[in-house]
Amino acid sequence: MDITLVPGGNPGPYTGAGNNTYLISGKIPTLLDAATGESSHLAELAEALAGQPLGQVLVSHAHQDHVDGCGQIAARWPGTCFRKMLWPERDCLQSVDFFSISDGDLIPAGDGMLRVVHTPGHAPDHLCFLDETTGTLFSADLVVQGSSVVIPNSHGGSLTQYLASLRRVLDIAPDRMLPAHGQAIDSPSEVLSTYLEHRLQRETQIMALVSVGVGSPDALVQRLYPGIRAELKPMARESVLAHLVKLQEEGRARDDGEYWVLT
């Protein structure tokens, strides 16, 4: 596949240097993710298309930094088809209609095909896209080189599902991953295994703290993330809650109202 990185141009506390979107050139020019509609992104996309119409956008999930650019893209390239796994309560916030895609679907893209891989956890509709001929996985927010992925518990995130998704992609064993944030990942198995190990270590830390009475999410954030910047505390709290909810699902913890306790 002929792949061009098209930077989203949307740096920020939660997006780092900004989103990566990827244009696959060929018979069906295909963009992986829509970013947020920044003028620099649209300009770089136009340059990469070199006068060709944009055939389709494959959206990995309905978080704003991946989907909010759909309206601007539709206005700039009329006739573009937008495809994603549907999440109706979030999709209705966009000005475009989405064609539904599902796990296992094969989608023509560029001059090849992409396999849809449902990887929920970060979001219920989260998808990766696999080029089976080269072993390249467009991994969206499944992993981020050099950082961790937030599991937004109050916005559809599930740590239980996320860990299952990491294990599923480990079994797929891609040769290369192209994430939505950060650099390309040339050692996917190593990075995926590190992510799994980190989450299990964090779970052990949380259980140890809860066992000695550090039972509120805010207190856990203070102990687990010393020195964290104020604007990042809400996301850290979401990740802590995701761990606590997983423990609750497994019957190992419960929410007593103000505090969490082990069972």
MIZA-914984 format. One line per 5 residues: number of its first residue (from 1); their letters; for each residue x, y, z of N, C-alpha, C. Coordinates in steps of 0.1 Angstrom, whole numbers, plus 2048, in hexadecimal, padded with zeros to 3 digits. Layout:
NUM = a = X:Y:Z:X:Y:Z:X:Y:Z; ... $
END
This chain:
1 = mditl = 808:7F4:800:800:800:800:809:80D:800; 804:817:7F9:80B:824:7F8:805:82C:803; 80C:82E:80E:806:835:81A:80E:842:81D; 806:84D:81F:80C:85A:822:806:85E:82F; 80F:862:838:80B:868:845:806:876:843 $
6 = vpggn = 7FA:879:847:7F5:887:846:7F2:88C:854; 7FB:894:85A:7F9:899:868:7EC:8A0:86A; 7E5:89E:875:7D9:8A4:878:7DA:8B3:87C; 7E6:8B7:880:7E7:8C5:883:7E0:8CA:88F; 7DE:8C1:899:7D6:8C4:8A5:7DD:8C0:8B2 $
11 = pgpyt = 7E9:8C6:8B4:7F0:8C2:8C1:7E8:8C7:8CD; 7EA:8C0:8D8:7E3:8C3:8E5:7E7:8BA:8F0; 7E1:8BD:8FC:7E5:8B4:908:7E1:8A6:906; 7D6:8A3:8FE:7D2:895:8FD:7D6:88F:8F0; 7DA:897:8E6:7DE:892:8D9:7ED:892:8D6 $
16 = gagnn = 7F4:897:8E0:803:898:8DE:806:8A1:8D3; 80E:89D:8CA:812:8A5:8BE:807:8A6:8B4; 7FC:89F:8B6:7F0:8A0:8AD:7EE:892:8A8; 7E2:891:8A1:7DE:884:89B:7E6:881:88F; 7E8:874:88D:7ED:86F:880:7E1:86A:878 $
21 = tylis = 7E0:86F:86C:7D6:868:862:7DF:863:857; 7DA:859:850:7E2:852:845:7D9:851:839; 7DF:856:82E:7D9:855:821:7DF:849:819; 7D6:840:815:7DA:835:80C:7D6:839:7FE; 7E0:83A:7F6:7DE:83E:7E8:7DB:832:7DF $
26 = gkipt = 7D5:835:7D4:7D2:82A:7CA:7C4:82C:7C4; 7BE:821:7C0:7B1:821:7B9:7A6:827:7C2; 7A6:824:7CF:79D:82A:7D9:7A5:831:7E3; 7A8:83E:7E1:7AF:846:7EB:7A8:845:7F9; 7AF:841:803:7A8:83E:810:7B0:845:81B $
31 = lldaa = 7A9:84D:823:7AF:853:82F:7AB:84C:83B; 7B5:849:843:7B3:843:851:7B1:84E:85B; 7A5:850:860:7A2:85A:86A:7A1:868:864; 799:871:86A:795:87E:865:79B:889:86C; 7A2:886:878:7A7:891:881:79C:89B:884 $
36 = tgess = 7A0:8A8:885:797:8B2:88A:793:8BD:881; 797:8BC:874:794:8C6:86A:79C:8D2:86A; 7A9:8D1:86F:7B2:8DC:86F:7B6:8E0:860; 7B7:8EC:85D:7BA:8F1:850:7C7:8EA:84B; 7D1:8E9:854:7DE:8E3:84F:7DC:8D4:84B $
41 = hlael = 7D3:8CD:852:7D1:8BF:84F:7CA:8BE:841; 7C0:8C7:83E:7B9:8C7:832:7C3:8CA:826; 7CC:8D4:829:7D6:8D8:81F:7DF:8CC:81B; 7E4:8C6:826:7EE:8BB:824:7E7:8AF:81D; 7DA:8AD:820:7D3:8A2:81A:7D1:8A5:80B $
46 = aeala = 7CD:8B1:808:7CC:8B5:7FA:7D9:8B3:7F2; 7E4:8B7:7F8:7F1:8B5:7F2:7F4:8A6:7EF; 7F0:89E:7F9:7F3:88F:7F8:7EA:889:7ED; 7DE:88E:7EC:7D4:889:7E2:7D8:88D:7D4; 7DF:898:7D3:7E4:89D:7C6:7D9:89D:7BB $
51 = gqplg = 7CE:8A3:7BF:7C3:8A5:7B5:7B9:899:7B4; 7BC:88E:7BA:7B3:883:7BA:7A7:886:7C4; 79B:880:7C2:791:881:7CC:794:878:7D7; 78F:87B:7E3:790:872:7EE:785:868:7EE; 788:85B:7EE:77E:851:7ED:776:84E:7F9 $
56 = qvlvs = 77E:84D:804:777:849:811:780:84D:81D; 77A:84E:828:780:850:835:77C:844:83E; 786:83D:843:783:833:84D:786:838:85B; 77C:83A:863:77D:840:870:77F:835:87B; 78A:836:883:78D:82C:88C:783:82C:898 $
61 = hahqd = 77F:838:89C:775:838:8A7:770:847:8A9; 766:849:8B1:75F:856:8B1:764:860:8BB; 770:85E:8C0:776:869:8C8:779:875:8BF; 777:881:8C5:777:88D:8BD:784:88F:8B4; 790:88B:8B9:79C:88E:8B2:79D:884:8A6 $
66 = hvdgc = 794:87B:8A4:794:871:899:789:874:88F; 77E:87A:893:772:87B:88B:76E:889:888; 772:893:890:76C:8A0:88E:770:8A7:881; 77A:8A2:87A:77D:8A7:86D:775:8A2:861; 76B:899:864:763:893:859:75B:89E:851 $
71 = gqiaa = 755:8A7:859:74D:8B2:852:755:8BA:848; 761:8BE:84D:76A:8C6:844:76F:8BE:838; 772:8B2:83A:776:8A9:82F:76B:8A8:825; 75F:8A5:82A:753:8A3:821:751:8B0:819; 753:8BC:81F:751:8C8:818:75C:8CA:80D $
76 = rwpgt = 768:8C6:810:773:8C8:807:773:8BE:7FC; 76F:8B2:7FF:76F:8A7:7F5:761:8A0:7F5; 757:8A7:7EE:74A:8A1:7EE:74A:893:7E8; 741:88A:7ED:741:87D:7E8:749:873:7F0; 751:878:7F9:759:86F:801:750:867:80A $
81 = cfrkm = 753:85A:80B:74C:850:813:753:84F:821; 74B:850:82C:750:84F:839:74B:842:83F; 755:839:844:752:82C:849:757:82B:858; 74F:825:860:754:822:86E:74A:818:874; 74E:812:87F:745:80A:888:73C:815:88E $
86 = lwper = 72F:812:88E:726:81C:893:726:81D:8A2; 725:829:8A7:723:82D:8B5:718:838:8B5; 70C:835:8B4:701:83F:8B0:701:84B:8B9; 703:84A:8C6:702:856:8CF:70E:85F:8CD; 719:85B:8C7:724:863:8C3:724:867:8B4 $
91 = dclqs = 720:85E:8AC:720:861:89D:716:86C:89A; 70B:86D:8A1:701:877:89E:706:885:8A0; 711:887:8A7:717:894:8A9:71E:899:89C; 720:891:892:727:894:886:71E:898:87B; 723:89F:871:71A:8A5:867:71A:89B:85A $
96 = vdffs = 721:890:85B:721:886:850:71A:87A:854; 716:872:84A:710:865:84D:71B:85A:84C; 71B:850:855:725:846:855:71F:839:84F; 727:832:847:724:825:843:72A:81B:84D; 722:811:851:726:808:85C:730:7FE:857 $
101 = isdgd = 73B:7FC:85F:744:7F1:85C:745:7E9:869; 749:7DC:868:749:7D3:873:756:7CB:873; 759:7C5:87F:764:7BC:880:765:7B2:875; 771:7B0:86F:773:7A6:865:770:7AB:857; 769:7B6:855:767:7BB:848:774:7BD:840 $
106 = lipag = 773:7BB:833:77E:7BF:82A:77A:7CB:822; 782:7D5:822:77F:7E2:81C:789:7E5:811; 785:7E7:805:78F:7EC:7FB:795:7F9:7FF; 7A2:7FB:7FE:7A8:807:802:7B5:809:7FA; 7B6:815:7F3:7C1:816:7EA:7C0:80C:7DF $
111 = dgmlr = 7CB:804:7DD:7CB:7F9:7D3:7CA:7EC:7DA; 7C7:7EC:7E7:7C7:7DF:7EF:7BA:7DE:7F7; 7BC:7D7:802:7B0:7D4:80B:7B5:7D6:819; 7AB:7DA:822:7AE:7DB:830:7A4:7D3:838; 7A8:7CB:841:7A0:7C3:84A:79C:7CB:856 $
116 = vvhtp = 78F:7CC:85A:78A:7D3:865:78D:7CA:872; 793:7D0:87C:796:7C9:889:790:7D1:894; 785:7CC:89A:77E:7D3:8A5:787:7D2:8B2; 78B:7DD:8B7:794:7DD:8C3:78E:7E6:8CE; 783:7E3:8D4:77D:7EC:8DE:785:7ED:8EA $
121 = ghapd = 782:7F7:8F2:789:7F9:8FF:78C:808:901; 793:80E:8F8:795:81C:8F8:788:823:8F4; 780:81D:8EB:773:821:8E8:76B:815:8E3; 75E:814:8E5:757:808:8E1:757:805:8D2; 759:810:8CA:759:80E:8BB:767:80E:8B5 $
126 = hlcfl = 771:80D:8BE:77F:80E:8B9:783:803:8AF; 788:807:8A4:78C:7FE:899:79B:800:896; 7A1:7F5:892:7AE:7F5:88B:7AC:7F0:87D; 7B5:7F2:874:7B4:7EE:866:7C1:7E7:862; 7C0:7DB:85D:7CB:7D2:85A:7CD:7D0:84C $
131 = dettg = 7D9:7D4:847:7DD:7D0:839:7E4:7C2:83A; 7DC:7B8:836:7E1:7AA:838:7ED:7A7:82F; 7EF:7AE:824:7F9:7AB:81B:807:7B0:820; 807:7BA:828:814:7C0:82E:815:7BE:83D; 80A:7BA:843:80B:7B9:852:80A:7C7:859 $
136 = tlfsa = 806:7D1:852:805:7DF:858:7F7:7E0:85E; 7F7:7E5:86B:7EB:7E7:872:7EA:7F6:875; 7DF:7FC:870:7DC:80A:874:7D5:809:881; 7DC:80C:88C:7D8:808:899:7D1:813:8A1; 7CF:81F:89B:7C7:82A:8A1:7CC:82C:8B0 $
141 = dlvvq = 7C3:82B:8BA:7C7:82E:8C8:7C9:822:8D0; 7CB:816:8C9:7CE:80A:8D1:7DA:80C:8D9; 7E5:810:8D3:7F1:813:8DA:7F7:820:8D5; 800:826:8DD:807:832:8D9:815:831:8DC; 81E:832:8D3:82C:830:8D5:831:83A:8E0 $
146 = gssvv = 837:835:8EB:83D:83E:8F5:833:844:8FF; 826:840:8FF:81C:845:908:812:83A:90B; 808:83D:913:7FE:834:916:7F1:839:910; 7E7:830:90F:7DA:833:90A:7D0:835:915; 7C8:840:915:7BE:842:91F:7B2:839:91C $
151 = ipnsh = 7AD:833:926:7A0:82C:925:795:834:92C; 78E:83C:924:784:845:92A:777:83E:92F; 778:839:93C:76D:831:941:760:837:940; 75F:844:942:751:84B:942:74D:84E:934; 755:84B:92A:751:84E:91C:753:841:913 $
156 = ggslt = 74E:836:918:74E:82A:910:75A:821:911; 764:825:919:770:81D:919:76E:811:923; 776:807:920:776:7FA:928:784:7F4:928; 78A:7F4:934:797:7EE:935:797:7DF:932; 78C:7D8:936:78B:7CA:933:78B:7C8:924 $
161 = qylas = 784:7CF:91D:784:7CE:90E:791:7D2:908; 797:7DD:90E:7A4:7E2:909:7AF:7D7:90A; 7B0:7D0:915:7BA:7C6:917:7B7:7BA:90D; 7AA:7B7:90B:7A7:7AC:901:7AB:7B1:8F3; 7AA:7BD:8F0:7AE:7C2:8E3:7BD:7C2:8E1 $
166 = lrrvl = 7C4:7C5:8EB:7D3:7C4:8EB:7D7:7B6:8E8; 7D1:7AC:8EF:7D4:79E:8ED:7D0:799:8DF; 7C5:79E:8DA:7C0:79A:8CD:7CB:79F:8C2; 7CF:7AB:8C3:7D9:7B0:8B9:7E6:7A9:8BB; 7EA:7A6:8C7:7F6:79E:8C9:7F5:791:8C1 $
171 = diapd = 7E9:78A:8C2:7E7:77E:8BA:7E7:780:8AB; 7E2:78C:8A7:7E3:78F:898:7F2:791:894; 7FA:796:89D:808:797:89A:80C:7A0:88E; 807:7AC:88E:80B:7B5:883:81A:7B7:882; 81F:7BA:876:82D:7BD:875:830:7CC:878 $
176 = rmlpa = 826:7D4:876:828:7E3:879:81B:7E9:87C; 81B:7F3:885:80F:7FA:889:811:809:886; 807:80F:881:806:81D:87E:7FC:823:887; 800:829:892:7F6:82E:89C:7F1:83C:899; 7E6:840:89F:7E1:84D:89D:7E8:858:8A5 $
181 = hgqai = 7F1:855:8AD:7FA:85E:8B4:808:858:8B6; 812:860:8B3:81F:85B:8B5:825:855:8A8; 831:84F:8AA:838:849:89F:833:83B:89C; 837:837:88F:834:829:88B:83A:81F:895; 834:814:896:839:80A:8A0:83E:7FE:898 $
186 = dspse = 84B:7FB:898:851:7F1:890:853:7E4:898; 850:7E4:8A5:850:7D8:8AD:843:7D7:8B5; 838:7D4:8AE:82B:7D4:8B4:82A:7CA:8C0; 82F:7BE:8BE:82D:7B4:8C9:834:7B9:8D6; 83F:7BF:8D5:846:7C5:8E1:83E:7D0:8E7 $
191 = vlsty = 839:7D9:8DF:831:7E4:8E4:824:7E0:8EA; 81D:7D7:8E4:810:7D1:8E9:812:7CA:8F6; 81D:7C2:8F7:820:7BB:903:823:7C5:90F; 82A:7D0:90B:82D:7DA:915:821:7E1:91B; 818:7E3:912:80B:7E9:916:803:7E0:91F $
196 = lehrl = 803:7D3:91C:7FC:7CA:925:802:7C9:932; 810:7C9:932:817:7C8:93F:815:7D4:947; 815:7E0:941:813:7ED:948:805:7ED:94F; 7FB:7E9:947:7ED:7E9:94D:7EC:7DF:959; 7F2:7D4:958:7F1:7CA:963:7F9:7CF:96F $
201 = qretq = 804:7D6:96D:80C:7DC:978:804:7E7:97E; 7FD:7EF:976:7F5:7FA:97C:7E9:7F4:984; 7E3:7E9:980:7D9:7E3:987:7DE:7DE:995; 7EA:7D8:995:7F0:7D4:9A2:7F2:7E0:9AB; 7F7:7EB:9A6:7F9:7F7:9AE:7EC:7FC:9B4 $
206 = imalv = 7E1:7FC:9AC:7D4:801:9B0:7CF:7F8:9BB; 7D0:7EB:9B9:7CB:7E2:9C4:7D2:7E4:9D1; 7E0:7E6:9D0:7E7:7E8:9DC:7E3:7F4:9E3; 7E1:7FF:9DC:7DD:80C:9E2:7CF:80B:9E8; 7C6:805:9E1:7B8:803:9E6:7B8:7FB:9F3 $
211 = svgvg = 7C1:7F1:9F3:7C1:7E8:9FF:7C5:7EF:A0C; 7CC:7FB:A0A:7D0:802:A16:7C8:80F:A18; 7BC:80F:A11:7B3:81A:A14:7B4:826:A0A; 7BC:825:A00:7BC:830:9F6:7B2:82C:9EB; 7A5:830:9EE:79A:82A:9E7:793:834:9DE $
216 = spdal = 796:841:9DE:78F:84A:9D5:797:84B:9C8; 790:84D:9BC:798:84F:9B0:7A1:85A:9B0; 79D:865:9B6:7A6:871:9B7:7B2:86F:9BF; 7B1:868:9CA:7BC:864:9D3:7C6:85B:9CB; 7C0:851:9C4:7C8:848:9BC:7D0:84F:9B1 $
221 = vqrly = 7CA:859:9AB:7D1:861:9A1:7DD:868:9A7; 7DB:86E:9B3:7E6:875:9BA:7F2:86C:9BC; 7EF:85F:9C1:7F9:856:9C4:800:850:9B8; 7F8:84D:9AD:7FD:846:9A2:804:850:997; 7FF:85C:997:804:866:98D:80A:872:994 $
226 = pgira = 814:871:99C:819:87D:9A3:81F:887:999; 81B:894:99B:820:89E:993:819:8A0:985; 80E:899:984:806:899:977:801:8A7:975; 801:8AC:969:7FC:8B9:965:7ED:8BA:968; 7E8:8C5:96C:7DA:8C6:970:7D0:8C2:964 $
231 = elkpm = 7D4:8C6:958:7CB:8C4:94C:7CA:8B5:949; 7D4:8AD:94E:7D4:89E:94B:7CD:896:956; 7CA:89C:961:7C4:895:96C:7B7:88E:969; 7AE:895:961:7A1:88E:95E:7A3:881:957; 7AD:880:94D:7AF:874:946:7B6:86A:94F $
236 = aresv = 7BF:86E:958:7C5:864:961:7BA:85E:96A; 7B0:866:96E:7A5:861:976:79D:857:96F; 79B:85A:962:793:850:959:79A:843:959; 7A7:843:957:7AF:837:957:7AE:82F:964; 7AF:836:96F:7AE:830:97C:7A0:82A:97E $
241 = lahlv = 796:831:97A:788:82B:97A:787:81F:972; 78D:81F:966:78C:813:95D:792:807:964; 79D:809:96C:7A3:7FE:973:799:7F9:97E; 793:803:985:78A:7FF:990:77E:7F8:98B; 779:7FC:980:76D:7F6:97A:770:7E8:976 $
246 = klqee = 77C:7E6:970:780:7D8:96C:781:7CF:978; 787:7D4:983:787:7CC:98F:779:7C9:994; 770:7D2:993:762:7D0:997:75C:7C5:98F; 75E:7C6:981:759:7BC:978:75E:7AE:97C; 76A:7AD:981:770:7A0:985:76D:79C:993 $
251 = grard = 765:7A4:99A:761:7A1:9A8:76D:7A3:9B2; 776:7AC:9AE:782:7AE:9B7:781:7BB:9BE; 778:7C4:9BB:777:7D1:9C1:768:7D5:9C0; 764:7DF:9C8:757:7E5:9C7:757:7F3:9CB; 74E:7FB:9C6:74C:809:9C9:743:80A:9D5 $
256 = dgeyw = 748:80F:9E0:73F:811:9EC:739:81F:9EC; 73A:826:9E1:734:834:9E1:73F:83E:9DF; 745:841:9EB:750:84B:9EB:75E:845:9E8; 75F:838:9EC:76C:831:9EB:76A:824:9E5; 775:81F:9DF:775:811:9D9:77C:808:9E3 $
261 = vlt = 778:7FC:9E5:77E:7F2:9EE:780:7E5:9E6; 789:7DD:9EB:78B:7D0:9E5:781:7C6:9EB; 77D:7BC:9E4:774:7B2:9E8:77B:7A5:9EB $
END
